[in-house]
Amino acid sequence: MGILTKIEDFLGNAIEGSVRNRGELDPVQIEIAVKRELERNRKDLLGAMILPNKVSVSIEESLFRRHGCLCDAIGAMLEKALGGWMREKNYRMLNELSVEFRGEAMKPGMIDVAVSHEEDRSIARLIDGRPGGEYKIHQAGAIIGRALNCGIRVDDPVVSGRHASLQCRHGKIILQDLGSRSGTRVNRIRVTRAVLYDGDVIHVGRVLFTFTLKKSPGGSP
């Protein structure tokens, strides 16, 4: 199933008509252009083919304003499609893939794709052991919870909508329970607030996270 089909299934007939009949925004054309640009900028690192992880797609400004929601959906579906394509080609990325759209002053129907190798600026990770269950923590921190807008979303009815927060204070990561119903535990001890250390196990609902600090180039956290 191609990316166009996925997007149309996801967004429904109204958006499908916008894509097909107006011919203003072509997800297939975007996918082809992104793949071509990624391959043009790949690097051979000790025999491994490394692709850039940051993708920026520029389209005509008024088109971007009219179809902002569609651009978000295309970006999300494109990230998934590229993951499968990379596995088939045996490509790798050193950091997490991100796709963004921009509106620029350009001719209608034209697209411009820019790619770059973006440095991983995360300071720690939470890992829950499931496929894809690794979450990067940045200086801005993150919210753990069941709500859709949580940075670390836990799909568990026992977990509160906004269950706990992770904050960076004076070089340390602090876990704060946000008045959750079921509580938050660190190394099996229920806490309201706790400083996290490398290897700590966090219990949120029925999910266990392992906290790991990002290691320095020398190999120490």
Phi, psi and chi 1 to 4 in degrees:
 res  aa     phi    psi   chi1   chi2   chi3   chi4
   1 MET       -  125.5 -179.6 -179.7  -68.5      -
   2 GLY   -81.1  171.5      -      -      -      -
   3 ILE   -65.5  -34.9 -173.8  170.9      -      -
   4 LEU   -62.1  -45.2  179.4   58.3      -      -
   5 THR   -62.4  -41.7  -55.4      -      -      -
   6 LYS   -61.3  -44.1  -67.3  178.2 -177.6  178.0
   7 ILE   -65.9  -42.4  -68.9  167.9      -      -
   8 GLU   -66.3  -39.3  -70.5  168.8   -9.7      -
   9 ASP   -62.5  -37.9  -71.6  -15.7      -      -
  10 PHE   -73.5  -41.0  179.5   72.1      -      -
  11 LEU   -95.1  -17.5  -63.5  175.9      -      -
  12 GLY    92.0  179.7      -      -      -      -
  13 ASN   -66.9  -31.5  -67.7  -27.5      -      -
  14 ALA   -62.3  -46.3      -      -      -      -
  15 ILE   -72.7  -33.5  -63.3  -61.1      -      -
  16 GLU   -58.1  -43.0  178.8  178.8  -15.8      -
  17 GLY   -63.5  -38.3      -      -      -      -
  18 SER   -63.3  -39.0  172.6      -      -      -
  19 VAL   -72.5  -45.0  173.7      -      -      -
  20 ARG   -82.4  -43.9  -74.8 -175.5  172.3  172.3
  21 ASN   -82.9  -40.8  -62.4  -29.1      -      -
  22 ARG   -77.6  -30.1  -65.3 -175.5 -174.9 -178.4
  23 GLY    65.9   25.5      -      -      -      -
  24 GLU   -86.7  -33.3  -66.6 -178.9  -34.1      -
  25 LEU  -134.1  115.7 -162.7   59.0      -      -
  26 ASP  -113.1  101.1 -174.0  -13.1      -      -
  27 PRO   -59.3  -35.1  -23.5   34.9      -      -
  28 VAL   -64.7  -43.7  173.6      -      -      -
  29 GLN   -61.1  -40.2  179.6 -170.7    8.4      -
  30 ILE   -65.1  -44.5  -67.0  170.1      -      -
  31 GLU   -60.6  -43.9 -179.1  179.2   -2.0      -
  32 ILE   -62.8  -44.0  -67.6  170.9      -      -
  33 ALA   -65.1  -39.3      -      -      -      -
  34 VAL   -65.7  -46.6  167.9      -      -      -
  35 LYS   -59.9  -42.3  -72.3  178.5  177.9  177.7
  36 ARG   -62.2  -42.3 -179.2  171.3   60.1 -118.7
  37 GLU   -70.5  -37.1 -160.6   63.8   22.5      -
  38 LEU   -62.5  -43.3  -72.7  172.8      -      -
  39 GLU   -68.6  -34.6  -71.0 -164.9  -51.2      -
  40 ARG   -65.4  -26.3  -75.3  178.2   55.1 -170.9
  41 ASN  -110.6   19.5  -70.5  -86.9      -      -
  42 ARG   -72.8  156.8   63.2 -171.3  179.1 -174.7
  43 LYS  -128.3  144.3  -64.6 -179.8  178.8  179.6
  44 ASP   -93.9  111.6 -172.9  -23.3      -      -
  45 LEU  -115.7   98.5 -177.3   61.1      -      -
  46 LEU    53.9   42.8  -59.9  177.2      -      -
  47 GLY    89.5   -9.4      -      -      -      -
  48 ALA   -98.6  134.1      -      -      -      -
  49 MET   -87.6  112.9  -60.3  -51.2  -61.7      -
  50 ILE  -104.2  127.2  -53.0  -61.1      -      -
  51 LEU   -99.8  153.0  -61.4 -176.3      -      -
  52 PRO   -59.9  148.9  -19.9   30.8      -      -
  53 ASN  -106.9   -8.3   64.1  -62.6      -      -
  54 LYS  -111.5  123.4 -176.0  174.2  177.2   60.5
  55 VAL  -121.6  127.5  177.5      -      -      -
  56 SER  -121.8  121.2  177.9      -      -      -
  57 VAL  -109.5  118.2 -179.1      -      -      -
  58 SER  -101.9  131.9  -62.9      -      -      -
  59 ILE  -129.9  171.8   60.0  176.2      -      -
  60 GLU   -60.0  139.0 -164.7  -90.1  -34.7      -
  61 GLU   -59.0  -46.1 -165.7  166.7    9.8      -
  62 SER   -66.9  -33.4   63.8      -      -      -
  63 LEU   -65.3  -39.8 -179.0   62.6      -      -
  64 PHE   -64.3  -39.6  177.6   74.5      -      -
  65 ARG   -66.9  -38.1  -71.5 -162.1  -59.2  -91.5
  66 ARG   -73.0  -34.0  -71.8 -163.7  -58.9  -85.9
  67 HIS  -122.3   40.5  -62.8  -54.7      -      -
  68 GLY   -59.2  -42.9      -      -      -      -
  69 CYS   -65.3  -38.5  -68.5      -      -      -
  70 LEU   -65.1  -38.0 -179.9   57.4      -      -
  71 CYS   -61.9  -41.0  -71.2      -      -      -
  72 ASP   -61.8  -42.7  -69.2  -18.9      -      -
  73 ALA   -66.8  -42.1      -      -      -      -
  74 ILE   -61.8  -42.2  -68.5  174.4      -      -
  75 GLY   -60.2  -44.1      -      -      -      -
  76 ALA   -65.1  -44.3      -      -      -      -
  77 MET   -69.3  -33.5  -64.1  -58.4  174.5      -
  78 LEU   -65.5  -39.2 -177.1   55.5      -      -
  79 GLU   -59.5  -42.2  -71.6  179.7    5.8      -
  80 LYS   -66.8  -44.0  -67.9 -178.0 -179.8  178.8
  81 ALA   -63.2  -39.4      -      -      -      -
  82 LEU   -67.2  -31.9  -71.2  174.9      -      -
  83 GLY   -60.7  -45.7      -      -      -      -
  84 GLY   -66.6  -40.9      -      -      -      -
  85 TRP   -62.4  -40.7  171.2   71.3      -      -
  86 MET   -64.6  -38.9  -73.2  170.9   54.4      -
  87 ARG   -64.6  -40.4  -73.8 -170.3  -68.0  -87.2
  88 GLU   -63.5  -39.0  -68.5  175.4    3.7      -
  89 LYS   -88.3   -5.8  -66.0  -82.6 -167.9  174.8
  90 ASN    61.5   38.4 -158.5   25.8      -      -
  91 TYR   -91.1  160.7  -69.5  147.4      -      -
  92 ARG  -136.8  159.7  -66.8  177.4   54.3 -161.6
  93 MET  -126.4  142.7  -71.0 -179.2  179.0      -
  94 LEU   -78.5  -24.0  -65.8 -179.2      -      -
  95 ASN  -134.7  173.0  -64.8  -56.0      -      -
  96 GLU   -63.8  137.9 -174.1  177.0   -4.0      -
  97 LEU   -73.1  136.2  169.8   65.7      -      -
  98 SER  -135.6  138.2   67.7      -      -      -
  99 VAL  -124.0  126.9  178.8      -      -      -
 100 GLU  -130.6  151.3   66.2  172.2    0.3      -
 101 PHE  -110.7  147.3  -81.2   75.1      -      -
 102 ARG  -135.3  150.2  -63.2  179.6  178.7  179.9
 103 GLY   -98.3  126.8      -      -      -      -
 104 GLU  -131.4  161.3  -57.0  -76.5   -7.1      -
 105 ALA   -77.3  100.9      -      -      -      -
 106 MET  -155.2  168.2   56.1 -161.6  -50.5      -
 107 LYS   -68.0  141.5  -67.4 -179.1  180.0  179.9
 108 PRO   -56.8  140.7  -24.7   34.3      -      -
 109 GLY    90.4  -15.0      -      -      -      -
 110 MET   -89.8  148.1  -66.6 -172.0   64.0      -
 111 ILE  -132.4  151.6   62.9  171.7      -      -
 112 ASP  -131.5  128.4 -178.9   63.1      -      -
 113 VAL  -114.2  126.5  177.0      -      -      -
 114 ALA  -120.5  138.3      -      -      -      -
 115 VAL  -129.5  153.2  -60.4      -      -      -
 116 SER  -155.9  159.0   61.4      -      -      -
 117 HIS   -91.4  104.5  -65.7  -93.6      -      -
 118 GLU   -93.0  133.1 -173.2  178.2   55.1      -
 119 GLU   -68.4  141.1 -179.0 -176.5   -4.1      -
 120 ASP   -75.1  113.0 -178.5    3.9      -      -
 121 ARG  -101.2   13.1  -62.0 -178.2 -177.8  -85.1
 122 SER   -70.3  156.7   63.7      -      -      -
 123 ILE  -113.0  -14.2   55.3  178.1      -      -
 124 ALA  -164.4  174.7      -      -      -      -
 125 ARG  -141.4  151.9  -75.4  174.5  169.7   77.8
 126 LEU  -112.6  131.6  -75.7 -173.5      -      -
 127 ILE  -126.2  127.9  -56.5  170.5      -      -
 128 ASP  -110.5    4.8   67.7   12.9      -      -
 129 GLY    86.1  -10.4      -      -      -      -
 130 ARG   -87.0  158.5  -61.2  173.7  -59.8  173.8
 131 PRO   -57.4  125.8  -25.0   34.2      -      -
 132 GLY    78.6    3.3      -      -      -      -
 133 GLY   -89.0   50.0      -      -      -      -
 134 GLU  -126.0  125.6 -179.5  172.9  -37.1      -
 135 TYR  -121.8  127.6  -54.3   91.0      -      -
 136 LYS   -84.8  141.7  -66.4 -178.4  179.9 -179.4
 137 ILE  -113.8  126.1  -56.9  168.9      -      -
 138 HIS  -108.6  179.0  -63.2   81.0      -      -
 139 GLN   -57.4  -31.2  -72.4  -75.8  -12.1      -
 140 ALA   -71.8  -13.5      -      -      -      -
 141 GLY    82.5 -166.6      -      -      -      -
 142 ALA  -163.9  158.7      -      -      -      -
 143 ILE  -108.8  134.7  -60.4  -66.3      -      -
 144 ILE  -103.1  131.1  -54.2  171.6      -      -
 145 GLY   175.3 -177.1      -      -      -      -
 146 ARG   -88.9  -19.2 -160.2  177.4   69.7 -107.5
 147 ALA   -63.1  148.7      -      -      -      -
 148 LEU   -64.2  -27.9  -67.5  174.5      -      -
 149 ASN   -90.4    8.8   60.7  -10.7      -      -
 150 CYS   -75.9  139.4  -71.9      -      -      -
 151 GLY   -64.9  -34.5      -      -      -      -
 152 ILE  -118.7   96.6  -58.4  173.3      -      -
 153 ARG   -92.5  130.7 -174.5  166.4 -178.6  -96.7
 154 VAL  -117.0  112.0 -179.2      -      -      -
 155 ASP   -86.3   78.5 -171.4   12.5      -      -
 156 ASP  -145.5  122.8 -178.1  -16.3      -      -
 157 PRO   -61.8  -18.9   20.1  -31.8      -      -
 158 VAL   -75.5  -22.5  176.6      -      -      -
 159 VAL   -84.4  138.8  174.5      -      -      -
 160 SER   -74.2  161.8  -61.0      -      -      -
 161 GLY   -56.4  -48.5      -      -      -      -
 162 ARG  -120.3   97.1  -70.5  168.3   57.9   87.0
 163 HIS   -88.1  -49.7 -166.5  101.4      -      -
 164 ALA  -153.3  161.7      -      -      -      -
 165 SER  -123.6  153.7   68.1      -      -      -
 166 LEU  -117.6  124.8  -67.3  164.1      -      -
 167 GLN  -129.8  145.2  -58.5  174.3  -10.8      -
 168 CYS   -98.4  119.1 -177.6      -      -      -
 169 ARG  -134.5  118.6  -65.8  -73.6 -174.1  -87.9
 170 HIS    52.3   42.5  -52.1  -65.1      -      -
 171 GLY    82.3    3.0      -      -      -      -
 172 LYS  -119.3  152.7  -63.7 -175.0  179.4  -63.8
 173 ILE   -97.6  124.2  -56.2  -65.5      -      -
 174 ILE  -113.1  128.8  -61.8  172.4      -      -
 175 LEU   -96.4  127.7  175.1   69.6      -      -
 176 GLN  -126.2  121.3  176.0   81.8   47.9      -
 177 ASP   -72.0  138.0 -175.4   83.9      -      -
 178 LEU  -104.5   39.8  -60.8  177.4      -      -
 179 GLY    74.4   33.7      -      -      -      -
 180 SER   -66.8  156.2   65.2      -      -      -
 181 ARG   -70.1  -44.0  -63.9 -172.6  -57.3  -88.9
 182 SER   -95.4   -6.9   58.1      -      -      -
 183 GLY    84.3  170.1      -      -      -      -
 184 THR  -128.7  136.0  -56.9      -      -      -
 185 ARG  -124.0  144.5  -69.2  173.4  170.4   78.1
 186 VAL  -123.4  119.7  176.6      -      -      -
 187 ASN    52.6   43.2  -58.9  -33.5      -      -
 188 ARG    75.9   -0.1  -60.5 -176.5  179.0 -178.3
 189 ILE  -103.5  126.9  -60.5  173.1      -      -
 190 ARG   -68.8  132.5 -174.7  160.5 -178.6  165.4
 191 VAL  -131.5  154.3  -60.6      -      -      -
 192 THR   -98.2  -36.5  -59.3      -      -      -
 193 ARG  -151.7  135.5 -179.9 -177.6  173.7   91.3
 194 ALA  -153.9  143.0      -      -      -      -
 195 VAL   -81.3  132.3  175.6      -      -      -
 196 LEU   -95.3  144.4  -63.9  178.3      -      -
 197 TYR  -124.8  156.6  -63.2   93.0      -      -
 198 ASP   -54.6  126.5 -167.4   51.7      -      -
 199 GLY    95.8   -6.8      -      -      -      -
 200 ASP   -61.1  145.9  -81.1  -10.9      -      -
 201 VAL  -108.8  123.5  175.9      -      -      -
 202 ILE  -107.1  129.5  -57.5  168.8      -      -
 203 HIS  -107.5  111.0 -166.3  160.2      -      -
 204 VAL  -123.0  112.0  176.2      -      -      -
 205 GLY    61.3 -127.3      -      -      -      -
 206 ARG  -103.0   14.7  -71.4  170.6  -71.9 -164.6
 207 VAL  -108.6  133.9  176.5      -      -      -
 208 LEU  -106.2  126.6  -65.6  178.1      -      -
 209 PHE  -109.5  141.5  -66.6   99.0      -      -
 210 THR  -103.3  127.1  -59.4      -      -      -
 211 PHE   -90.9  127.3  174.7   79.5      -      -
 212 THR  -131.2  130.9   61.6      -      -      -
 213 LEU   -78.8  145.6  -73.4  169.0      -      -
 214 LYS   -69.0  131.7 -177.1  178.5  177.2 -178.7
 215 LYS   -83.2  145.4  -69.7 -179.4  170.8   53.7
 216 SER   -75.1  164.7   65.9      -      -      -
 217 PRO   -53.7  -26.2  -26.4   34.4      -      -
 218 GLY   -77.3  -10.1      -      -      -      -
 219 GLY   104.3   -5.1      -      -      -      -
 220 SER  -107.1  151.0   58.4      -      -      -
 221 PRO   -61.6      -  -20.6   31.2      -      -
